[in-house]
């Protein structure tokens, strides 16, 4: 728990069961200091595009 944990994987399981790639990108920090993230779900045949989108969001969030 806390900042050292990545959180529960339960939020990505439905997508994984469907065979869809999932990535979570940290984008901000909540007032209590916990990280906030955005979860992206891609098409099974579009993993490179999913990672490009994740890198783009990560770059925008870092500004």
Helices and strands as residue ranges (DSSP letters): G 2-4, H 10-17, E 22-29, E 35-41, H 47-61
